[in-house]
Amino acid sequence: MAPWFGPYSVEDGEGAVVRDMVQNWVNDLENGRPAPLDRPDRKPRTKYKPKTVQDKHGLLSAILQSAVDAEPQLRAANPCAHTRLPRLDGDEVDEEMTFLEREEWAQIHECMAEDAQNLAETFAETGARWGEVTALQPRDLRRRNGRPAIRIQRAWKRDEDGKPYMGAPKTKKSRRTMVITFKLDRMLRRRAKGLAPDELMFKGPTGNQWDAGTFRRLRWLPAITLAAEKFGLIKRPRIHDIRHSHAAWLIAAKVPLPAIQARLGHESITTTVDRYGHLLDALDDEVMSAVEWAMDPTAQLPKFLADTGLASVTEGLPEVPRQRSGTSADMGQDASELGQQGASYGG
């Protein structure tokens, strides 16, 4: 934002940020135009996708709204309130995301250059972001409840001139500890052997951090092309689609959405639902099994629920009387007697 709003103030008065400035900024981001304060020798800007523009506009809006809500109030209105934003249709979001089947991921992994396979494995097994995985250091290897884990506490970012620097993860909840498989832990510890605690575990061909564009050009796209030739792979996933695929695999394995939210580092469960909620139709059988169990007091707990440990929840609860069919001694009782017996089961 600095190359557009650096000299201006969030407060009302002379030099304040106004509505036209915000709209011009959004238009510049959408069309890849240079900023008013860009240096003459700065490399050309690229067009931002509609979702990215909306995210950045949301951040600016939150900053300016805090000025409106401040005590004493710093400005009377939020200039972001009526900005025309690039349209983001639901269909466009679905098209942007590519979900890989496990077999498709295995094909791509097999076709990757050897020096990139470990990095790709870490993406696939954790679902972490590019900037988070490439910032991992030996000191990030942890244990949680007896299981191997990694601590995500830093990520690569870029400054206004496009230069990489290491900073805090994307959001507060992006700073997280996630459990990993013993297989992944062994691989990471092999890579960490002999390194200083704050050295990078994944380095590019030059010995520095992996650049996303370099990895895509020299390792990712060649692997996709080879997988298409060797296995008939049709999809053309982006690197970030490994993260989406990781979430899809967890949903298919019936992992609850709050656990997926925590693992991916989403700030809100709404983000997780909005992004991956359309995949939940894979759980239709489990939903119906749970409903049928709830509607039939004599039914056993469905296996997928029993496997979660929820069977113990029903221990100690009064037994619900079963309906009887056919002739029985109870059939001869009058309504008053039945009412007294059923009283102990009342709400």
N, C-alpha and C positions, 0 to 999 in steps of 0.2 A: 504493500500500500504506500510505502514511503515515497516512491518516485512520482506518485500522483498527489498525495496529501501531506507530504513532509512539512511544507511551510505553513499549513493551515491549522486551525484550532477546533477542538470539539465544542468549544463554548460559543454562544451567540455573540454577535458583534462583528467588528471589523476583522477580516481574515478567517471567518468561520467557514466550515464545510457546509455547502448548500446542496440542494437537490440536483441541480444541473451538473455539478461536479461528480456526484455519485453516478448519475446516468452516463456521463461521458466515460467514466472509469469502467463501468460495466461494458459499454460498447467497445472500448479499447481492448479489454480482455477477450471479448467474444471474437474480435476481428484480428487480433494479433498486432495491434498498432503499438508504436513506441509510446512511452510515458513522457510527460512534459519535462521531467527532470532526468531522463536517461542521458548518460554520457554519449557523446558522438561516436565513440569507438565500441559501444556496446553491441553485442551480437543481436541480430533481429529476434524479436519476440515471436512465439508461436501462438496460434489460436487456442484458447482454453475451451474444453468441452463444457456444454451447458451445466452439467452437474458440478464441475469445479467452480464455474462462475457463481452458481447459486451458493455453494459452500462459502466462498470468499465474501460474497455479499452478506451472507448471514453473520459472519464474524464482524464485519464493519458495522452492521446494524446493531449487534449486541454492544459494541463499544459505544456507539452514539446513544443508544437507549440508556446506558448507564449514566450518561451525562444528563439525560432528561429526568431520570429517577433520583439523581443525587440530591442531597440536602446540605446546603441550599442548592436549588436547581441551577444547572449550568446552561441549559438551553431549553426552549419551550417545546420543540418538536423534533422528531427523528427524521432527517432528510432521506433516509432509506425507505420510508414508509410506502412510497408510490413508485418505486423504480420498476421499469419494464425489464424483466429478466428473460433470458433465452428460454424457450419452451422445452420442457423435459417430459415427454410422454412415457407412460409406463412401458409401452412396447419397445421404445428406444432403450430403456434400461435393461430389459430382458435381452435385447440383441447385443448390448455391450458386453454382457457377462457370458462367458463360455464355461460350461461345466464339463469336466473330463470324467469319464468312467475310469475306474481303477486300472483296467486293462490299457486304456489309452495313455494314462500317465506312465505306466510301466514301459510302454513302447517309446515314448518320448525320452524317458530316463535312459533307456538302453542306447538310444542314438546320440546322447550327449557326449561331448568330449570329456575325457577322464578327469581333467582338472576342474570341471564344473559340476560333476555328479554329486559330490558331497554337499555343495551349496544347494543344489536343487532338492536333494533329499530333505534337507532341513526346512526348506519352504513347504514341501508337501506334508511333512509330519507335524509341523507346528501351525501352519496357516498364518504365520507372522508376516508382516509387511517387508518389502524389499529393504527399506532403510533400517529396520530393526534387526533382521538376520545378518546383514552385512556389517553391522556394528557390534556383533557379539565378540566378547573377549573371554579369556580363560576364567576370570573372576566371576563370570555370569553363570558358571556351572554350579548348580545347587542340589539340595535334597529337600523333598517335601513329603512328610508322612512316610518316610522310608523309601520313597520313589525318587528316581533321578528327575531333575527339573532344570530349567533355565530361567534366569531372571532377565526380563526385558526392561531396561532402565535407561537406554539411550538409543538414538536413531540418527542416521545421516539426513541432513537437510541441505537446502541451498539458500544462499543469501540473495539479495536483490540483483546481484551481478551474475548469478548462476553458479557461484563457487560453492563447493561442498563444505559443510562443517558439521561437527557432531554436537547434538543438543538433546533436549528431553524428547521423549516420544510424543506422538501426535496429540493425545489428550491425557488427562489425569489417570483414567482407567487403562490407558495403554501401558502404563507402568505396572507390570504384572509378573507373577511367577507362574509358569505353566509346566505341568508334568510332561515328560517325554518317555519314549520307549527305551528299554535298556540297550537296544541295538543302536539307536541314535546317540545315546549317552556315550557308548564305547567309541563310536566314531568321533564325536566331538572331543573326547578326552585324548584320543590319539593325536588329533590336530593340535590340541592345546599343549601337548608335551614339549617341553623345552622353550615355550614362549613365556614372555613376561606377563604378569597378570593383566596388564592393560594393552597388550598387543592384539591386533585383529586376528581372528581365527580364519577368516576368509579374505584372501588377497587376490587382486587381479594380476594379469601378466606382467605389469610393471612393478609389482611388489607393494603397491598401495591398495587402497580400498577399491572394490569392484565398482566401476561406473555402470549404471543401469543401461545406458545406451550402448556401451561397448559389449556388455554381456548379451544384450539382445541381438546385436549385429553379428558377433563372432561365435556365440555359443547357442543361443536360444533358437533363432531362425534357422540355422543349419540343421539343428536337431529336428525341428518341425518338418523341414523339407525331406530329410532322410527318412523320418517315420512315415511320411506320405508315400515315399517310393518303396520302402521296405515292407510296411504293414498296411498300406492303404488308408492311413489316417486322413480324414476329411476335414476335421476341425482345424481352425487357425487360432489357437488361444494366445493371449498375451501372458506375460510373466505373472501379472497380478491375478490372472484366472486360476493360478495354483491355489491362491488363498480362497477364492470362491469355491473351488472344487473341494478343498479341505472341509469347508462348512457343509457342503452337500453330502460328503461322506459321513460326517457326524450325524446329520439329520437322518440319513438312511439307516444309520445304526441306532436310531431312537435316543440319541443324547438330547436331554432337555435344552430348550432354547436359552435359559439363563446361563447354563454351563457353557454353551457356545458363545454367548455374549462375552463372558469373562475371558474365555480363551482367546478370542479375536481382539479383545481390548476395545470393544465398542462402548462408547460413553453411555448409551441408552439402549434398553431392550428394544425400543422402537426402531432403531437402526437395524438391528438384527432381523426383526419381523418384516420390516419394509423390504429388506434386501433379499431375504431367503424364505419369507413366508409362503411364497408360491410353491415351494418344494414340499410343504407339509402334507400334500395330498398323498404322499408315499406312506403316511401313517394312518390312512383311513381304516385299515383292518384293525389296528390297535385301538383306535378311537371307538369303533363299534363294539369291540370285545369289552372295553371298559364300561360302555353304556349298558350293554346286556347284563354284565355282572352287577351293576348298580341297580338295575331294575328287577333282578331275580335274587332274593335273599338266600336262596338255597344253592346258588351257583358258587363254584370254586373261583378263587382269585385267578385271573388270567396269568399265564406263565410269564409274560413280559413284565407284568407288575410284580409278581412274586419274586422275580429275579432282581428287582431293585431293592428288596428288603421291606417292601410295604406290607407284607403279610402280617408282620407283627403289629401293625396299626389296629387290626381288628381284635387282637387278644384282649380279653377282659370285658368286651362288650356283651350285653345281654343277647341271648340267641333269639332271633326273630322266629315266631311260630310259623310252621309250614302249613300251607293249605292242604287239606285232606280231601281225597276223592273217594267215591264209593260209600258203602255202608260202614258206619263207625259208631261206637258208643256215644261219641260226642254229638252225632246227628240227632240224638233224642233229647239233648239238653235244650232248655228254653233260652231265649235271648238274654234274660237277666243274668243267668249263670255264666254264659259266655262272656258277657260284658265284664263281670267281676274277674274272671280269669285273665282277660286281656288287659286289665287295668295296669298291671306291672310293666306293660310294654308301651304305655302311652308316651306322647311327646313330652 
